[in-house]
Amino acid sequence: MYIIVKMTLLSKCSVSLRIGERSVKWFAETMKSSGEKTGMAPAQLARRAEIGRERRARTRALLIEAGIRVLAEKGPDNASIDDFMAKAGLAKGTFYNHFQTREDMLTAVATDLAEELNLHIVELTAAMPDPAQRMACAVRYFVQRAADDAIWGWVILRIGLGAGPLGDSMARELTRDVREGVKSKRFLIDAERVGADVILGSGLMGIRSVLLGKTGPKHASALAASILRALGVPASEAAKIAAMKLPALDPSKLRRLS
């Protein structure tokens, strides 16, 4: 009985071993074939991945553009995810491939709009060597833009109060101007963060005042002068800088919501 059992066990082990060998051999051959196919065309694989990224970027851009059009029609408080997707002509599930919440979508839209204006401002002020001048121009442009396009202003205000700088270029330029001003003693403040907070906080509150109709046509310049004084620029010079004629914005480079 012992011998029979032993033989049976050995037989089963042998079968299992043979099955295991065939499985391992099949797996190895499959992996080898797949590896050979992959190794034969690395450029194709890279291109396929690039196409996937490009498709994703196009879909995200389509969603943001749809978001801008919806906000222009309904404003930031009444726009829904369904509105965004209907305007984009995409299934609702696509939304969650790019954003988790409606607020994420609004942040992306606000960032896109702010970056659009900020890059244009950088282009217009690139030749100005003085960080005080560049900063004053940026504040005036943003406040005047809100006065000219109220829905744009409300979108920027709503998101900017929580997000701070809206976009990489905005954060980069703000940091550069404050840092240069502190280093050159143009701005007499204790820390760069203090300067950034003064500029951003005052700028956003200036936009709010404009949107609520509590200001006059010279509010943007007066606000810029006050910010410069808070940063340590003498009052007379601050007023002169804030009254400088602004280079004209190119309307073709900016999207309107109102």
C-alpha positions as CSV (number, residue, x, y, z in Angstrom):
1,M,0.0,0.0,0.0
2,Y,2.8,2.3,0.9
3,I,4.6,1.7,-2.4
4,I,1.4,2.3,-4.4
5,V,0.8,5.6,-2.6
6,K,4.4,6.6,-3.1
7,M,4.2,5.7,-6.7
8,T,1.0,7.6,-7.1
9,L,2.4,10.6,-5.5
10,L,5.5,10.5,-7.6
11,S,3.4,10.1,-10.7
12,K,1.3,13.2,-9.7
13,C,4.5,15.1,-9.0
14,S,5.8,14.1,-12.3
15,V,2.7,15.2,-14.1
16,S,2.7,18.5,-12.2
17,L,6.3,19.0,-13.0
18,R,5.7,18.4,-16.7
19,I,2.7,20.8,-16.7
20,G,4.9,23.3,-14.8
21,E,7.7,22.9,-17.3
22,R,5.3,23.4,-20.2
23,S,3.7,26.5,-18.5
24,V,7.1,28.0,-17.8
25,K,8.2,27.2,-21.4
26,W,5.0,28.8,-22.8
27,F,5.3,31.8,-20.6
28,A,9.0,32.3,-21.6
29,E,8.3,31.9,-25.3
30,T,5.4,34.4,-25.0
31,M,7.5,36.9,-23.1
32,K,10.3,36.4,-25.6
33,S,8.0,37.0,-28.5
34,S,6.5,40.1,-26.9
35,G,10.0,41.4,-26.0
36,E,11.2,40.9,-29.5
37,K,8.2,42.8,-30.9
38,T,8.8,45.6,-28.4
39,G,12.5,45.7,-29.0
40,M,12.0,45.8,-32.7
41,A,10.2,49.1,-32.7
42,P,11.1,51.3,-29.7
43,A,10.5,54.4,-31.7
44,Q,6.9,53.2,-32.5
45,L,6.3,52.7,-28.8
46,A,7.6,56.1,-28.0
47,R,5.4,57.6,-30.7
48,R,2.3,55.7,-29.4
49,A,2.9,57.1,-26.0
50,E,3.4,60.6,-27.4
51,I,0.1,60.3,-29.4
52,G,-1.7,59.3,-26.2
53,R,-0.3,62.4,-24.4
54,E,-1.2,64.6,-27.3
55,R,-4.8,63.2,-27.4
56,R,-5.1,63.8,-23.6
57,A,-3.8,67.3,-23.9
58,R,-6.3,68.1,-26.8
59,T,-9.2,66.7,-24.8
60,R,-8.2,68.8,-21.7
61,A,-7.9,71.9,-23.9
62,L,-11.3,71.2,-25.4
63,L,-12.8,70.9,-21.9
64,I,-11.2,74.2,-20.8
65,E,-12.4,76.0,-23.9
66,A,-15.9,74.6,-23.3
67,G,-15.6,75.7,-19.7
68,I,-14.8,79.3,-20.8
69,R,-17.8,79.3,-23.1
70,V,-20.1,78.0,-20.4
71,L,-18.8,80.6,-17.9
72,A,-19.4,83.3,-20.4
73,E,-23.1,82.2,-20.7
74,K,-23.8,81.3,-17.0
75,G,-21.1,82.7,-14.8
76,P,-19.0,80.8,-12.3
77,D,-21.8,80.1,-9.8
78,N,-24.3,78.5,-12.2
79,A,-22.2,76.4,-14.4
80,S,-22.3,72.6,-13.8
81,I,-20.3,69.6,-14.9
82,D,-23.1,68.6,-17.2
83,D,-23.0,72.1,-18.8
84,F,-19.2,71.7,-19.4
85,M,-19.6,68.3,-21.0
86,A,-22.6,69.2,-23.2
87,K,-20.7,72.2,-24.5
88,A,-17.6,70.1,-25.2
89,G,-19.7,67.4,-26.8
90,L,-18.1,64.7,-24.7
91,A,-19.4,61.9,-22.4
92,K,-19.6,62.9,-18.7
93,G,-17.1,60.1,-17.8
94,T,-14.4,61.9,-19.8
95,F,-14.6,64.8,-17.3
96,Y,-13.2,62.6,-14.5
97,N,-10.2,61.5,-16.6
98,H,-9.0,65.1,-16.2
99,F,-10.7,66.7,-13.2
100,Q,-12.0,65.4,-9.9
101,T,-14.5,68.1,-9.1
102,R,-16.2,71.1,-10.6
103,E,-13.9,73.4,-8.6
104,D,-10.9,71.7,-10.2
105,M,-12.3,72.5,-13.6
106,L,-12.9,76.2,-12.6
107,T,-9.4,76.4,-11.3
108,A,-8.0,75.1,-14.6
109,V,-10.1,77.6,-16.5
110,A,-9.1,80.5,-14.3
111,T,-5.4,79.5,-14.5
112,D,-5.6,79.3,-18.3
113,L,-7.2,82.8,-18.5
114,A,-4.8,84.3,-16.0
115,E,-1.8,82.7,-17.8
116,E,-3.0,84.1,-21.1
117,L,-3.1,87.6,-19.8
118,N,0.1,87.3,-17.8
119,L,2.1,86.0,-20.8
120,H,0.9,89.0,-22.8
121,I,1.9,91.3,-20.0
122,V,5.4,89.8,-19.9
123,E,5.7,90.4,-23.6
124,L,4.6,94.0,-23.2
125,T,6.8,94.8,-20.2
126,A,9.9,92.8,-21.1
127,A,12.0,95.9,-21.9
128,M,11.3,97.5,-18.6
129,P,14.4,97.1,-16.3
130,D,12.7,98.3,-13.1
131,P,10.7,95.6,-11.2
132,A,8.6,98.3,-9.7
133,Q,7.4,99.3,-13.1
134,R,6.7,95.8,-14.2
135,M,4.8,95.0,-11.1
136,A,2.7,98.2,-11.3
137,C,1.9,97.5,-14.9
138,A,0.8,93.9,-14.1
139,V,-1.5,95.1,-11.3
140,R,-3.1,97.7,-13.5
141,Y,-3.6,95.3,-16.4
142,F,-5.3,92.7,-14.2
143,V,-7.6,95.3,-12.5
144,Q,-8.5,97.0,-15.8
145,R,-9.1,93.6,-17.4
146,A,-11.6,92.8,-14.7
147,A,-13.3,96.2,-15.3
148,D,-13.5,95.5,-19.0
149,D,-14.7,91.8,-18.7
150,A,-16.7,91.2,-15.5
151,I,-17.2,87.5,-15.9
152,W,-13.4,87.1,-16.4
153,G,-12.9,89.1,-13.3
154,W,-15.2,87.0,-11.2
155,V,-13.6,83.8,-12.3
156,I,-10.1,85.1,-11.5
157,L,-11.3,86.5,-8.1
158,R,-13.1,83.4,-7.1
159,I,-10.2,81.1,-7.8
160,G,-7.3,83.5,-7.1
161,L,-8.4,84.1,-3.5
162,G,-7.7,80.4,-2.7
163,A,-5.0,79.5,-5.3
164,G,-2.8,82.6,-5.1
165,P,-0.8,82.9,-8.4
166,L,-2.8,81.3,-11.2
167,G,-0.2,79.5,-13.2
168,D,3.5,78.9,-13.5
169,S,4.4,82.0,-15.4
170,M,2.4,84.2,-13.0
171,A,4.2,82.7,-10.0
172,R,7.6,82.9,-11.7
173,E,7.3,86.6,-12.8
174,L,5.9,87.6,-9.4
175,T,8.7,85.9,-7.6
176,R,11.3,87.4,-10.0
177,D,10.0,90.9,-9.6
178,V,9.8,90.8,-5.8
179,R,13.3,89.1,-5.5
180,E,14.9,91.7,-7.8
181,G,13.2,94.5,-5.9
182,V,14.4,93.3,-2.5
183,K,17.9,92.6,-3.8
184,S,18.3,96.0,-5.3
185,K,16.7,97.7,-2.3
186,R,13.9,98.9,-4.5
187,F,11.5,97.2,-2.2
188,L,12.1,97.8,1.5
189,I,10.4,94.7,2.9
190,D,11.5,92.0,5.3
191,A,10.9,89.0,3.0
192,E,9.9,88.0,-0.5
193,R,6.7,86.4,0.7
194,V,5.6,89.6,2.3
195,G,5.9,91.4,-1.0
196,A,4.1,88.6,-2.9
197,D,1.2,88.7,-0.4
198,V,0.9,92.5,-0.6
199,I,0.8,92.4,-4.4
200,L,-1.6,89.5,-4.7
201,G,-3.9,90.4,-1.8
202,S,-4.2,94.0,-2.9
203,G,-4.6,93.1,-6.5
204,L,-7.4,90.7,-5.9
205,M,-9.2,93.0,-3.5
206,G,-8.8,95.7,-6.2
207,I,-10.5,93.4,-8.7
208,R,-13.3,92.8,-6.2
209,S,-13.9,96.5,-5.7
210,V,-14.1,97.1,-9.4
211,L,-16.5,94.2,-9.9
212,L,-18.8,95.5,-7.1
213,G,-18.8,99.0,-8.7
214,K,-17.2,100.7,-5.7
215,T,-14.4,102.4,-7.6
216,G,-13.7,105.0,-10.2
217,P,-11.7,104.9,-13.5
218,K,-8.4,105.7,-11.8
219,H,-8.6,102.9,-9.3
220,A,-6.1,100.6,-10.9
221,S,-3.4,103.3,-11.0
222,A,-4.2,104.4,-7.4
223,L,-4.0,100.8,-6.3
224,A,-0.6,100.2,-8.0
225,A,0.8,103.4,-6.4
226,S,-0.4,102.2,-2.9
227,I,1.2,98.8,-3.4
228,L,4.5,100.4,-4.4
229,R,4.4,102.6,-1.3
230,A,3.7,99.6,0.8
231,L,6.8,97.9,-0.7
232,G,8.9,100.9,0.2
233,V,9.0,103.0,-3.0
234,P,8.8,106.8,-2.1
235,A,5.3,108.2,-2.6
236,S,6.1,110.7,-5.3
237,E,8.0,108.1,-7.4
238,A,5.2,105.5,-6.8
239,A,2.6,107.9,-8.1
240,K,4.7,108.7,-11.2
241,I,5.3,105.0,-12.0
242,A,1.6,104.1,-11.5
243,A,0.6,106.9,-13.9
244,M,2.8,105.7,-16.7
245,K,1.0,105.1,-20.0
246,L,0.4,101.4,-20.4
247,P,1.3,99.6,-23.7
248,A,-2.0,98.6,-25.3
249,L,-3.2,95.0,-24.9
250,D,-3.8,93.1,-28.1
251,P,-7.5,92.0,-28.0
252,S,-6.8,89.1,-30.4
253,K,-4.6,87.5,-27.8
254,L,-7.2,87.5,-25.0
255,R,-10.5,85.7,-24.8
256,R,-13.6,87.5,-23.6
257,L,-16.2,86.1,-21.3
258,S,-18.5,89.1,-21.0
